[in-house]
């Protein structure tokens, strides 16, 4: 849905929406191709692992110019450095073709939640900052909050999920799938918000 809407409305998309479309395009490889067409464990491990820094980079671009307070900008830069250093450590000590790095996913999503929290703090402190439901970024932020929080918990239990003892708790996987669906649905809603454009005189056209 967000992929189709993004392609159709591409010329009308703002910067944030184009970044989200890029996230969706990147997600096609591990979530669609590796599961449906190239169903090998090695390919799945590689694509899912490489998608993590790709997604992180996209969201880093999304939040890059969102912070106006110097302290928030500094924290943002520190999170980039922290992620880069830990990523290097994980890559040097693991083989991405034989092991899915759930720690990398957790780190990625925790930092996303930090960025969201920082932005919401800025909204609270800055009365001039507009953050309303008619803006695509509003829906993207909700999507990230819901999905990143669920994913952090889910992948913290990753090795328990893989164990045989977990079979009677498979509903937890279903819950994660539902949050995954909600992520793309909220992306879809946010992209559709680009259909409404405000003219210079304040009127709204479609």
N, C-alpha and C positions, 0 to 999 in steps of 0.2 A: 504493500500500500504506500509507504513513504517513498519507495523507489520509483513507482509509477507516477505518483503525484509530483515528485521532485523533477523527473524528466519532463513531464508535461508543462510544468510551471517554471522551468529552469530560468528563463529570462526574467522572471519576476522575483526570483528568490533573493533575499538579502544575504549578507555575508554569513550570518549564523546558520541560516537554512542550508547554504551550500556546504558548510562544514558538516552538518548533520547528514546531508545526502552522501558525503564522502564516507562517513562512518557506516552508513547503510550499505554502500557499495563494497566497502572493505569486509563487512560482515557476511556478504554473499559467499565468499570463498570458504571460510571454515564452516558456516552454518548450513550452506546449501550444497556446494560442490563436493566437499569432503564427506558429507553424510550420504548423499544421494548417488554421486557418480564415481568418486575416487575413494571408495570405502576401504582404506588401508590405515592401520594404526599409525604407521610412520608419517603418512601424509597428514593425518588428523592432528597428530602431535605438533608437527611443524607449523601447520596453518593456524592452529589455535594459539600456539605460543607466539608466533610472529604477529598475530592480530593484536596482542596485548600492547606492545609499544606503538603500533599503528594507531590504535584507538586512543591511547594516551596522548600521542602527538596531536591528533585531531581536537581533542578536548582542550589541550593546552592552547591551541590556536583560538578555540572558542572563547576561552576566558582571558586570553592575552591582554586585551584592551578593556576589560570589564572593571578593573580596579583603578580608582583614582587616588585613594589614600596611600601615602608612601609606605606605611607599615604593612599594608595588605600586599602591595607590590613586592616588598621584600620577602614576605612569607611565600608568595607565589613563586618567586625565583628560587627560594630555598627548597621548595617542594620539587621543583624541576631537577635541582642538583641531587637531592636525596633519592629520587626515583632513578636517575641516571647511574648513581653509584651502586645502588642495590641491584639494579638490572645487570650491571657489569659483573657484580659478584655472582649472581645467579647463573649467568651465562658461562662464566669461567668454571663453575663447579657442577654444571649439569649439561646433559646432552638433550637438546630440544627435540631431537628426532625420536628419542626413546622414552622421554618423560614429559608429562604435562605439568608445567610449573604453576600449581595452584597458588603458591605464595606470591607469584608475580601478579596474578589476577586480583588477589586480596589487596596488595599494595596499590595497584592501579585504581581500584574502586574506593579505597579509603582516601586517597588523595583527591579523587573526584568529589567526594563528600566534603572534604576540607574546603575545596574551591567553592562549592555551593554555599557552605556555611559562611565563608568570607564574603561572598556576594550578598547574601541576605543581611549580614551585619551592615554592609555598606548601604543597602536599601533602607535599613532601619535608621541609620545615622544621617543619611542624606535625603532631606525632604524633597529636593529637586529631581531626584532620580525616579524616572517613570518605570514601573514594573507592573504591567497590567495584562489581563487575559487576552487582549487583542494583539499582543506581541508574540511572535514565534518563540522568542527566547523564554518566555514565561512557561510554555508547554515543554520546551526542551529541558528546562530546569526541573520541573516536576518529574519528567521521565527519568532523569539521572538520579534524583533522590530516591525514587521507588526502586529502580533496578539496581543501583550501586549498593544500597543498603541490604537488599535481599541477597545479591551475589556475594557480598562480603561474608555473610553468615553461611551461605550454602557452601562456598569453597573452603571455608574454615573447617568444615566437616567432610571435606572431599574424600579422604582415605576411609572414613567411616562409611560414606556413601558407597564406595567401591567394595566394601567387605560383604561377605555372605550374610553376616548377622543383620545387615541393613535391609534385607529384602522386604520385611513387613512394614518398613517405613518409607516405601517408595513414593508415598504421597508428597514427600518433601521435594522430590524431583518435579512432580507435577506443579507444585507451588512455584518453583523457580521458572518452569516453562510459562506459567501464567504471567509472571512478572516480565518475562522476555517478550511475550505477546503485547503486554501493556506498554512496554518501552517503544515498540515500533508503532503502536496505535497512537501514542502521544506524540511521537515524531511526525506521524501523518497529520494529526490535528495542527501541530505547529507549522508545518509546511503549507497547509491550506490557508493559514492566516495571511500568507503572502498575497492572496487574491484580493485582499482589501488594502487599498492604497490611499493615503491621505494626500489631497492636493495642497498646493501652497496656500490656497485661500481657506483651508480648513475643511473643505468639503470632502466627502468620502466617495470614492468611485471603485468599481470592480473591474 
